[in-house]
Amino acid sequence: MIEPTAGGTNATWLAAWPKMQKRLYVVARTNLPDHTIVLKAADDNAEYMMAQCDPTLYNDNNILWSFHSYIPFLISHQGATWAGDVVGHVKNIPYPLW
């Protein structure tokens, strides 16, 4: 799941994701003992949700923690016609600006 979201940002979903991810991790690690596994935060893998992740649940040196940050949204999604009225028309803005 690249951006784990089910049921939006409601508290039930946000509380359920760590347990769901742990179950997925156990299955993946059991079947792929040497592969690097990427773990992530709930709510579309948002950076502000990383504080909800508990790395102590995983006694594994072969995992990576991932997050997405879309700030500033206008820059990260420039040209995406599905992202809103203005964003699809914004193109070729370098980031960082300097």
Secondary structure, DSSP 8 states (H G I E B T S, - for coil): --S--SSTT-HHHHHHHHHHHHHHHHHHHHH-TTS-EEEE-HHHHBGGGGGG--GGG---SSEEEE-B---SHHHHTTT-GGG-TTGGG-----SS--
